[in-house]
Amino acid sequence: MNYNLVRNIAWGLLGFGISIFIYFVVSSKIDNLQIWSSNKIDFGITGQFGDFIGGVVGTLFSLSGTLLIFLTFQEQKEQNYKESIRNNIDGFESTFFELIKLHRENINELSYTRYDEIDTINGELSSMRTATSRKVFKMIFQQFIECFNEIKNYPINDIDSEILTKPYKEKLKKIIAKVNPDINLHEMAYIDIAYSIIYYGIGSEGESILKSNFSNRYEKGYINNLLNYIKLKPRQENKQLFGEWVKLKVLKDVEFKNKLAEYIKTDNMSLLSTNASETKDVPSLLNNNYIKYYGGHQHRLGHYFRHLFQSYKYLNTSTVLSEKQKYFYGKMLRAQLSTYEQALLFINSISSLGMKWEFTPDTSDLSVPNPKPNENIVRTDLITTYHLIKNLPGTHIENFVYKTYYPNVKYETEE
């Protein structure tokens, strides 16, 4: 409603009524019309005078007053509505800033201890190193890259028939067709497998979870052999076993494949004692009773990503904010994410554990409650909507090109 127009009409009617009243009085004076004479009131004349003033001028005054009262009520209603919105925004901000505070606390509680990289000068491992807070994400990401390269270089005979099950392959193809046809199907699968391994770990419990999760996605023969190979890798502080692992990795493709075929005969890594005694290159690795290199980070990453996802979901489904306001608060939370946090978020969102960020969102509770006519459904592409990986350096990290998976994010390097 155009309140200024209504207000102008009201004041115009009031002015028009006053003008008529003044004109009538002046005209009566000019025409020598006497309302009273000889100290007596002429009620006949005053009645006619009152009828005219009440019927014409009074009506204009009443209409003007009605419009002004209506405007007062409407403005009060709007003021109450704005106050309600302000209170709702204040309530949102209170919760949102508490979520940011909890996010920081989650990061500050993180710690991870492991051996440093091999000393390139002396060829020996240095002492244990403990990373805390945001530095943990860098160490986890580096471990993911190691695992990814080991999976990618794992020798298989037929890449198309030995990795993906047909239903999951079709599912990934639909995602790729929707996102970007340039996405490499098998790279996406390797990312999922590698991230799942570093997330759950390859211990007895982790291996059981991985096989269960992978059962409908990857061919059983491939995934069993791959996990048996990955769990051969010991922690670096076990210098003897880690050295044997290095010897295994430097074998040429044919030798490597034959050696794996010898080691990996059953799901539980058991070999006949005669075979074990004949194996000279890496006999100790056949003993499965040692701490694995990939111990898992579920207790670190699980709570972290659940909280981060729920924070953005809370923001994204807010009904008291405009899209511009949502992006402003989303940018505020994104500013809390370090480079390696964004890098791990990028990897997490591609894996089956984090596809709900964008590729396969859960839309069950993302619709606007009681939507108005023509009101849009809340967007589900959280990575793109809030440009959550905007600050990643360059165009790629390792061999992963950001724009291949998220072509509509406005990256900082492009600005």
C-alpha positions in Angstrom: 0.0 0.0 0.0 1.2 3.5 -0.9 0.9 5.2 2.5 2.2 8.5 1.2 -0.7 8.7 -1.3 -3.3 7.9 1.4 -1.8 10.5 3.7 -1.8 13.2 1.0 -5.4 12.4 0.2 -6.4 12.7 3.9 -4.6 16.1 4.3 -6.0 17.2 1.0 -9.6 16.5 2.2 -8.9 18.3 5.4 -7.5 21.3 3.6 -10.4 21.2 1.1 -12.9 21.2 4.0 -11.2 24.2 5.7 -11.2 26.1 2.4 -14.9 25.5 2.0 -15.6 26.7 5.6 -13.5 29.8 5.1 -15.2 30.6 1.8 -18.6 30.1 3.3 -17.9 32.4 6.2 -16.4 35.1 4.0 -19.2 34.8 1.5 -21.8 35.1 4.2 -20.1 38.3 5.5 -20.0 39.8 2.1 -23.7 39.0 1.5 -24.6 40.6 4.9 -26.0 37.4 6.2 -26.7 37.9 9.9 -26.9 34.9 12.2 -28.2 37.0 15.1 -29.8 40.4 15.5 -30.9 42.5 18.4 -29.1 40.2 20.7 -31.2 37.3 19.5 -30.0 34.2 17.6 -31.9 33.5 14.4 -32.2 29.7 14.7 -33.5 29.4 11.2 -30.4 30.8 9.7 -28.0 29.0 12.1 -29.7 25.7 11.4 -29.1 26.2 7.7 -25.6 27.2 8.4 -25.0 24.2 10.6 -26.5 21.8 8.1 -24.2 23.1 5.4 -21.1 22.9 7.6 -22.0 19.5 9.1 -23.1 18.0 5.8 -20.2 19.2 3.6 -17.3 20.3 5.6 -17.9 17.8 8.5 -18.1 14.9 6.0 -14.7 15.9 4.5 -13.3 16.3 8.0 -14.6 12.8 9.0 -13.3 11.2 5.9 -9.9 12.8 6.5 -9.9 11.7 10.1 -10.8 8.1 9.2 -8.0 7.9 6.7 -5.5 9.3 9.2 -6.7 6.8 11.9 -6.4 4.0 9.3 -2.8 5.1 8.5 -2.0 5.2 12.2 -3.2 1.6 12.7 -1.4 0.4 9.6 1.9 2.0 10.6 1.5 0.6 14.1 0.9 -2.8 12.6 4.0 -2.5 10.4 6.0 -1.3 13.3 4.9 -4.3 15.3 5.8 -6.6 12.4 9.2 -5.0 12.0 9.8 -5.3 15.8 8.8 -9.0 15.6 11.2 -9.5 12.7 13.9 -7.7 14.6 13.3 -10.0 17.6 13.4 -13.0 15.4 16.6 -11.9 13.8 18.0 -11.2 17.3 17.0 -14.7 18.2 18.6 -16.2 15.1 21.8 -14.2 15.7 22.0 -15.4 19.3 21.8 -19.0 18.2 24.0 -18.6 15.2 26.8 -16.9 17.1 26.6 -19.7 19.7 27.1 -22.2 16.8 30.2 -20.3 15.7 31.5 -20.4 19.3 30.9 -24.1 19.4 32.7 -24.5 16.1 35.8 -22.8 17.4 35.6 -24.9 20.6 35.5 -28.1 18.5 38.6 -27.0 16.6 40.5 -26.1 19.8 39.9 -29.5 21.2 41.5 -31.3 18.3 44.9 -33.0 18.6 46.7 -35.6 16.5 50.1 -37.3 17.2 52.1 -39.1 14.5 55.6 -39.4 13.2 57.1 -36.8 11.0 57.8 -37.5 7.4 61.0 -39.5 6.5 64.1 -37.4 6.9 65.4 -37.0 3.4 68.9 -36.4 4.5 69.4 -39.3 7.0 66.6 -41.5 5.6 65.2 -42.0 9.1 62.1 -41.1 10.9 62.2 -38.1 13.2 60.5 -37.9 16.6 56.7 -37.9 17.2 54.9 -34.7 16.4 51.6 -33.5 17.9 49.4 -31.2 15.9 46.6 -29.3 17.6 43.7 -27.1 16.6 43.6 -26.2 12.9 47.0 -27.9 12.1 45.2 -31.3 12.6 43.3 -30.7 9.3 46.5 -30.4 7.4 47.9 -33.7 8.7 44.6 -35.5 8.0 44.4 -34.1 4.5 48.0 -35.2 3.8 47.0 -38.7 5.0 44.1 -38.6 2.7 46.4 -37.8 -0.3 48.6 -40.7 0.6 45.7 -43.1 0.8 44.2 -41.8 -2.5 47.5 -42.3 -4.4 47.9 -45.8 -3.0 44.3 -46.7 -4.1 44.8 -45.1 -7.5 48.0 -47.0 -8.1 46.6 -50.3 -6.9 46.9 -52.6 -9.9 43.6 -54.1 -11.2 42.8 -55.9 -14.4 39.7 -54.3 -15.6 38.9 -50.9 -14.2 35.4 -50.8 -15.5 34.2 -54.2 -14.2 36.2 -54.6 -11.0 35.5 -51.3 -9.1 31.9 -50.1 -9.2 28.7 -52.1 -8.9 26.3 -51.3 -11.8 23.6 -49.6 -9.6 26.1 -47.3 -7.9 27.8 -46.6 -11.2 24.5 -45.4 -12.7 23.9 -43.3 -9.6 27.3 -41.6 -10.0 26.6 -41.0 -13.7 23.4 -39.2 -12.9 25.2 -37.0 -10.4 28.0 -36.3 -12.9 25.4 -35.4 -15.6 23.7 -33.0 -13.3 26.9 -31.4 -11.9 29.5 -31.5 -14.7 30.1 -34.1 -17.4 33.9 -33.6 -17.1 34.0 -35.3 -13.7 36.0 -38.5 -13.8 33.9 -41.3 -12.5 36.7 -43.4 -11.1 38.4 -40.4 -9.5 35.2 -39.8 -7.7 35.1 -43.4 -6.5 38.7 -43.3 -5.4 38.0 -40.1 -3.4 35.1 -41.9 -1.7 37.1 -45.0 -0.8 40.2 -43.1 0.4 38.2 -40.6 2.5 36.1 -43.5 4.0 39.4 -45.3 4.9 41.0 -42.4 6.7 37.6 -41.6 8.4 36.8 -45.1 9.8 40.4 -46.5 9.8 41.4 -50.0 8.8 41.4 -51.7 12.2 39.1 -54.6 12.8 36.1 -52.4 13.6 36.8 -49.9 10.9 37.3 -52.7 8.3 33.9 -54.2 9.2 32.2 -50.8 8.8 33.9 -50.2 5.5 33.0 -53.5 4.0 29.4 -53.0 5.1 29.3 -49.5 3.6 31.0 -50.5 0.4 28.9 -53.6 -0.2 26.4 -51.9 -2.5 28.9 -49.5 -4.1 32.0 -51.5 -5.1 32.7 -55.0 -6.3 33.4 -57.4 -3.4 36.5 -58.9 -4.9 38.1 -55.6 -5.7 37.2 -53.9 -2.3 38.3 -56.9 -0.3 41.7 -57.2 -2.0 42.2 -53.4 -1.8 41.4 -53.3 2.0 43.7 -56.3 2.6 46.5 -54.4 0.8 45.8 -51.1 2.6 45.8 -52.7 6.0 49.3 -54.1 5.3 50.6 -50.6 5.9 51.9 -50.1 9.5 52.4 -47.1 11.6 55.6 -45.3 10.9 57.0 -45.6 14.4 57.2 -49.4 13.7 60.4 -48.9 11.7 60.9 -52.5 10.7 57.5 -53.1 9.4 57.3 -49.7 7.7 60.5 -50.5 6.0 59.1 -53.7 4.7 56.0 -51.8 3.5 58.3 -49.4 1.5 60.1 -52.5 -0.1 56.7 -53.8 -1.2 55.7 -50.4 -2.7 58.9 -50.1 -4.8 58.4 -53.4 -6.6 57.6 -53.1 -10.3 54.0 -53.5 -11.4 54.2 -57.2 -12.3 56.2 -58.1 -9.2 53.9 -56.0 -7.1 50.9 -57.6 -8.5 52.3 -61.1 -8.0 53.4 -60.3 -4.5 49.9 -59.0 -3.6 48.3 -62.1 -5.1 50.5 -64.1 -2.7 49.8 -62.0 0.3 46.1 -61.4 -0.3 44.5 -64.8 -0.6 41.7 -64.5 1.9 39.7 -61.7 3.6 41.4 -62.2 6.9 45.0 -62.0 5.6 45.9 -65.5 6.8 48.4 -67.5 4.7 49.5 -71.1 5.0 52.6 -71.5 7.2 54.5 -73.0 4.3 53.8 -69.9 2.2 54.7 -67.6 5.0 58.0 -69.3 5.6 58.9 -69.1 1.9 58.2 -65.4 1.7 61.4 -63.5 2.2 60.8 -60.0 1.1 58.2 -58.8 3.7 57.4 -61.7 6.0 56.5 -59.7 9.0 53.6 -57.9 7.2 51.7 -61.2 7.1 51.3 -60.9 10.9 48.1 -58.8 11.2 48.7 -58.0 14.9 50.2 -54.6 14.6 48.8 -51.0 14.7 47.7 -49.9 11.2 48.8 -46.7 9.5 45.2 -45.6 8.9 43.8 -45.5 12.4 40.8 -43.5 11.5 39.6 -39.9 12.3 35.9 -40.5 12.9 36.2 -39.2 16.5 37.8 -36.0 15.1 35.9 -35.4 11.9 32.5 -36.9 12.7 31.4 -34.3 15.2 33.2 -31.5 13.4 31.4 -32.0 10.1 28.0 -32.8 11.7 28.1 -29.5 13.6 29.3 -27.5 10.6 26.5 -29.0 8.4 23.8 -28.4 10.9 25.0 -24.8 11.3 24.6 -24.1 7.6 21.4 -26.0 7.5 20.1 -23.8 10.4 21.1 -20.7 8.4 19.8 -22.0 5.1 16.3 -22.9 6.4 15.8 -19.6 8.3 12.5 -17.9 7.4 13.4 -14.5 9.0 16.4 -13.7 6.7 16.6 -12.5 3.1 18.9 -14.4 0.7 21.3 -11.5 1.0 21.3 -11.7 4.7 21.8 -15.5 4.6 24.8 -15.1 2.5 26.2 -12.5 4.8 26.0 -14.8 7.8 27.2 -17.7 5.7 30.3 -15.7 4.7 30.8 -15.0 8.4 30.9 -18.7 9.3 33.0 -19.5 6.2 35.6 -17.0 7.4 36.2 -19.3 10.4 37.4 -22.1 8.0 41.1 -22.5 7.4 42.4 -23.5 4.0 42.8 -27.2 5.0 39.4 -27.2 6.6 37.9 -26.1 3.2 40.1 -28.7 1.5 38.7 -31.5 3.7 35.2 -30.1 3.3 35.7 -30.3 -0.5 36.8 -33.9 -0.2 34.1 -34.8 2.3 31.4 -33.3 0.1 32.4 -35.5 -2.8 32.5 -38.7 -0.8 29.4 -40.7 0.1 29.8 -39.5 3.7 29.2 -35.9 2.7 27.2 -35.8 -0.5 24.3 -34.3 1.4 26.2 -31.0 1.2 25.2 -30.7 -2.4 25.2 -33.8 -4.7 22.5 -35.8 -2.9 20.9 -33.5 -0.4 18.3 -34.5 2.2 15.3 -32.4 1.2 12.9 -33.9 3.8 13.0 -30.8 6.0 14.4 -28.1 3.7 11.0 -26.8 2.3 9.7 -23.6 3.6 7.0 -24.3 6.2 3.5 -23.0 5.1 5.0 -21.5 1.9 3.4 -18.4 0.3 2.2 -18.5 -3.3 5.2 -18.6 -5.7 7.6 -18.9 -2.7 10.8 -20.8 -3.7 11.9 -24.0 -2.0 15.1 -23.5 0.1 18.2 -24.1 -1.9 20.0 -27.4 -1.2 23.3 -26.7 -2.9 25.1 -25.5 0.2 28.6 -25.5 -1.1 27.7 -23.4 -4.1 25.1 -21.2 -2.4 27.5 -20.0 0.3 30.8 -20.5 -1.8 32.2 -22.7 1.1 35.4 -23.6 -0.8 35.9 -20.1 -2.2 39.3 -19.5 -0.4 41.1 -22.6 -1.7 44.4 -21.5 -3.3 45.0 -21.7 -7.0 42.8 -23.8 -9.2 43.5 -27.3 -7.8 44.9 -29.1 -4.8 47.0 -32.1 -5.6 45.3 -33.3 -8.8 41.8 -32.3 -7.8 40.5 -29.3 -9.8 37.9 -27.5 -7.7 35.9 -26.1 -10.6 35.4 -29.6 -12.1 33.2 -30.5 -9.1 31.8 -27.1 -8.2 31.8 -25.0 -11.4 29.5 -22.3 -10.0 31.5 -21.4 -7.0 33.1 -17.9 -7.2 36.7 -18.7 -6.3 38.9 -16.1 -4.8 41.6 -16.7 -7.4 39.2 -15.7 -10.1 38.3 -12.3 -8.7 
